Amino acid sequence: MMRIDHRHLLLSTVMPLAIGLAACTALKPGTEGAGSEAGRADEVPPAAETISFQTPAVKAYRKAGANAIYKKYPSRIYPGKIPPLVYAVVVVETHVNSDGTVKKVTFSRTPSHAPEVPPMIAQLVMDASPLPAPPTGVGAHTYIDTWLWDRSGRFQLDTLTKGQRSR
């Protein structure tokens, strides 16, 4: 029976990684090595907060925008869980001013088999304008949501979807 020496295994796999990482830090531009005072984390000026699609304020605004659309079109919202194969999935980019007024609607994903759907969505979004004003710090930006469109013309927004049936 073969016996495994765990110390040897640890040294042969982990140590090269540790040495490689240490070398990367030592060679990092603006640092003089591990013992140097230059490049210390407490001396690096803090970066300004980056606004992205995952920023809490943007995520909250996505829900506010979706709720405003749901409120505008309550009879168009697909009730319950959406069918497993929706007719169209459309990624909608709604460009809003800082007061919530919709400037334009563009698409980053459209269904080739349902070319009539994106213009209908664009009209619904434009007619729902103004959406709630984005929070302070977010300002004018592009609000993105995915529309799950049923053949009946009813829809759910991915942000507020009830999920999808298995059958």
N, C-alpha and C positions, 0 to 999 in steps of 0.2 A: 504494500500500500504506500502510495506517495504522500509524503508529509509536506504541507505548505508552510513555509516560514513567512508569517504575516509581516514581520519587520522588513524582510527583504522585499516583499511585494509593495509595501508602503514606500520604502526608499526608492524603488525602481520606477514607480509610477507618479507619486506625488511630488517628490523632490525636483525632478526636471521641470514640472509645471511651476512650482514655487520659484525656482531660479529664473525661469523665463519671465515670469511676472515681475520679479524684482528688477530684472534687467530692463524691462520696458519702463518702469518707474524711474530708474536711474538715468535712462537716456532720454527721458521726456524733455522736450524743449523748455527752457526757462528754469530747469532745476540743475543743481550741481551734484546731485547724488542723494543717497538716503539720509546722511547725517547733516545735510545742508539746511540752512534756515530758509533759503529761497524756495518758493513754490509750496509753502505750508498752506494747508487748507484754510487756516484762520486769516491768512493774508490775501486770499483771493477775494476780489470784490464780488458781492452777491449779484447774480444775474437777474435781470428783470423777469417777472413771471411771463412765460410764453402763453399766449392764448391759443388753444388747440381745440379739436373736437372733443377731447376728453376732459377739458377744464370744467370743473363743477358748474361754473356760471353758464357755460355754453350748453352743458347737458341739461341744466334746469331750463334754459331758454328753449331748447328743443321740445321739452315737454309742454311748456307754455304755448309755443307755436302750434303743436299738435292738438292741444286742448282747444285752442281758438278755432282751428279748422273743424274739429269735431262739433263744437258748439254751433258753428255756422251751418253745418250740414248734418244734423242728427239723423235724418231719414236715409242718408247715404252711407252711414257707417254699417259695415257688415257686423251683425250681432254674433257674439260668441266666438268660438274658434273658427278660423278660416280653413277652407278645404285644403287638402294636401297639395293639389296642383292648382294654384291660382292662375287666372287668365294672363295677368301681366304683373311684372315686378319692375318698377320704375324708380330710379334714384333721382330725386328732385333737389335741385339747388335753388333755394329761394334767396335772392339778394334783397336784404332789407336795409333801410336807412336807420339811423339811430332812434327815430321815433316809431319804428315798426312798419312804416309804409313800404310796400313791396315795390322795388324798382324794376326787377325783371325775374323771370323764371327760366332756368336752363336745366339741362339733364346730363348726368354723367353715365346713365345706363337707361337705354330704351329697348323695348321689345320689338324685334323686326317683324314678328307675326301679328302685332297689334299696333300699327302705326297711328291708329285713331286715338289711342289712350293718352299719350303725352300732351297733345293740344287740349284735351278735356281737362287734364290735371292742371295745366298752366292756367286755364280759364277759372277753374275753381279757386286756385291760390290767389289770382289777381282779384277775384270778386270778394275774397275773404279779407283783403287789405282794408285797413291796417291791421297787422298782427300786433300783439303786445310789444311795447318798446323793449329792446334788449337791455339788460342790466347795465349799470354804470361800469365802465371798464371793458365792456364787450363792444358796445357801440354798433355802428353799421357793420354788418358782416354777412356772410352767406350761411343761411340756416339749411342744413341738409337732412333730409329724411327719406326713407324708402316707403313707397306706396305699394301696397299689396292690393291689386285690383281684381275684383271678381267679374265674371261675364255679365252679371246682372247690373253692373255699373256701380255697385257698392264697393267700399274699400275699407281698409284699416291702414294706419300708419305704423311702421315698425316700432316707433317709440312707444306706442300705446297698445300694441297688438295683444290680443287675448291668447295668442298662440295658434298652433295649427293642429287640426285633427289628424289622427294617424290614418284614417280611411274616410 
